Amino acid sequence: MADLRNTTDDERFFLHSGRRWRKADPSLPEDVLARLMSHLGRGRSGVRNSAKGDDGAALPRARRTVQLAKEGLGERGKPWWEQSEAERKARWTAALKELDALHPPRPDRPARKRSGDG
């Protein structure tokens, strides 16, 4: 993994609707990125759908899922360019561990190999 402290603002942020948003950590392995994005999509869908018959637990769980996925991606929390390689790996590993506990693999689907769970 590379030292990312010297990345430029163009590499760290993007603009959307006039607002600056932090980009995901570019050092994320592809499989880790895919898993985090899957959890992020699941969480966003849960936030959107929680108003329909919410039992009171769906919305907080969906919001927690979004927060954890964004933290794992490096879009929230301590900026990824200020973290060491070990800190970045610990960040995404911890996020995936908690996300997988919130959303265990369904028995009808085989579990995928999990990289970054070191």
C-alpha positions, 0 to 999 in steps of 0.5 A, a space after each residue: 500500500 502506498 503512503 497517501 498523505 501527499 494526495 491532492 484535494 482532487 484525489 480526495 474530494 469530488 463535487 456533487 450539487 455544489 457540495 464537496 464529498 470525500 472520496 473512498 480510500 483508493 487503497 481498498 482492495 477490489 473485493 473489500 470495496 465491493 463488499 462495503 459498497 454492497 453493504 452501503 447499498 443495502 443500508 441506503 435501501 433500508 433507509 429509503 424503505 424503512 418508512 413502510 411498516 417500520 417496526 421501530 428498529 429498521 431505520 436505526 439499523 439501516 442508518 448504522 449500516 450506512 454509517 459503518 459502510 462509509 467509515 469502512 470506505 474512508 468517507 467518514 471518520 479520520 481522513 484516509 490520507 492521514 492514516 497509516 496502512 495498518 490504520 486503514 486496514 484496521 478501519 475497513 476490517 472493523 467495519 466489515 466485521 460489524 457489518 457482517 454481524 448486522 447482515 449475516 450471509 443468508 443460508 441459501 447463498 454460499 459465503 464469499 471469501 473475505 479478504 481484508 479480514 486479517 
